[in-house]
Amino acid sequence: MQPYEYARYDALGLRGLMAAGEVTPAEVEDAARRALETANAALNGLSLPLFARPLAHAADGPFAGVPFLLKDGGPMAAGVPFALGSRAIRHAVAGHDSDLMCRFRAAGLATLGQSTVPEMLLSFATESVRYGVTRNPWDLDRGAGGSSGGAAALVAAGAVPVAHASDGAGSIRVPASCCGLVGLKPSRGRVPCGPDLGEPMFGMAAEFVLTRTVRDAAHLLDAVHGPGVGDKYTAAAPHRPYADELTAEPGRLRVAVTTRAWSGVPVDAQVAAAAERTAQLLERMGHDVSEAAPAVEWADAVLALRAELSAIGAAFLSGPRPPDPHLLEAVSRQVIAETRGLGALELIARLDAQNRVSRAVGAFFTRFDLLVTPTLAQLPAPHGTLRYDDPLQSVAGWLEVMLGYGPFTSVFNVSGQPAVSLPLGHSAEGLPIGVQVVAGHGREDLLFQVAARLEEAAPWQERMAYAFVARPTPLACAAEPGA
């Protein structure tokens, strides 16, 4: 199997070829390694050299032999180093598998490497001093989004069909939007977070994957969902497999749409138009569509995110060795300093703000089934736009910059609803535009029903990134912008 052949299949497609005996897992792995080496040379999406052999995995799982990447987001797989994109974390190695990693292994995913992230996973741009800039396969001068930017770039380039991702303020959906992928943030409690964490970032973070197709996302959620032993939060179990929702009709839905950010920041006209077209498409499908949005106080949403930052800072401070501030980037130093000085009453105020946002969003979904918004407010940003390592940046100033770029996603981390970014738009410049669809807590089934219908009505699979492994022109040429 050649890399250009391999890259055209999604995860289920590759598994089907292996199950039918048309290719062997070894042939798929060889094609994946070559594709990853070529794509990474252009995109810089790997944080470590490829593993000498895939991490152990079940040979009979539903994704047995499908190439996969982990995110450098903290201890995931026993024996695998991690750094959270930071020079301040050195020689850290996971001592055991996370619950989610156990399920990835049981599903048969063949983990070949680890993807890049921004430092502390705190940016919507995957640009760190440790790893450098990760480039967008649609335009090498633009970012792949963050914090799951390395995963997104390599999936969008066809180097792997699926990759691990996590989302604390939009870190699955933002890279999905930048790179033309399907990015689902599951409901709070849908995917296990243990055993080392009880509530990642006070319950505002979730882990899952990035894919190129809706069906891969549905089948993968079937493989990994459900609480781990002792998890603090749980989501109601689905009535049937998520894969069955791909062909199920959702009935007539109450759909709200907004292209106005709660913060009031401007939204690019092309981005807004993509969300509006999606709402019109849903209306033509027979759904009741109206303009509406949750009554969220933006100041509360930002204050709740400050609680997340303190959780990240505390994780750094509670490690075996306090981070050397000289090895941290500018915003990271500010987050660490703020965390050190945070008092109990101030932290409680931030958690109270989370409660107010959660109540407002929950009330909204008693009146509507779905909400449609842009994923980002802008097209994928040129490198250097977000300035994480700007020494003049404060924590408040950084949040203003980051959330000015991506104001639509973090509210649903605070409140815990499932949300998916779908690549339903394309700009005049040839860049992907994501549209976010949000449902009530625990309603991933509804998201899959609607996402599958949208994928049929406005298919994106034939769009091919500039730096895509299966392009007729060799990808190696893409290492030079404009080549």
Secondary structure, DSSP 4 states (H G I P E B T S, - for coil): --HHHHTT--HHHHHHHHHTTSS-HHHHHHHHHHHHHHHHHHH--BSSPPPSSPPP--TTSTTTT-EEEEESSS--STT-B--TT-TT--S-B-SS--HHHHHHHHHT-EEEEEE---GGG--SS-EETTTEEPEETTEEEEE--SSSHHHHHHHHTTS-SEEEEEESSSTTHHHHHHHT-EEEEPPTTSS--TTT-SSGGGGT-EEEEEESSHHHHHHHHHHH-SPPTT-S---PPPSS-HHHHTT----S-EEEE--S-TT-----HHHHHHHHHHHHHHHHTT-EEEE------HHHHHHHHHHHHHHHHHHHHTSSS---GGGS-HHHHHHHHHHHT--HHHHHHHHHHHHHHHHHHHHHTTT-SEEEEES-SSSPPBTTSS-TT-TT--HHHHHHHHHHH--SSTHHHHH---EEEEEEEE-TTS-EEEEEEEESTT-HHHHHHHHHHHHHHS--TT---TT-TTSSS-GGGGGSTT-
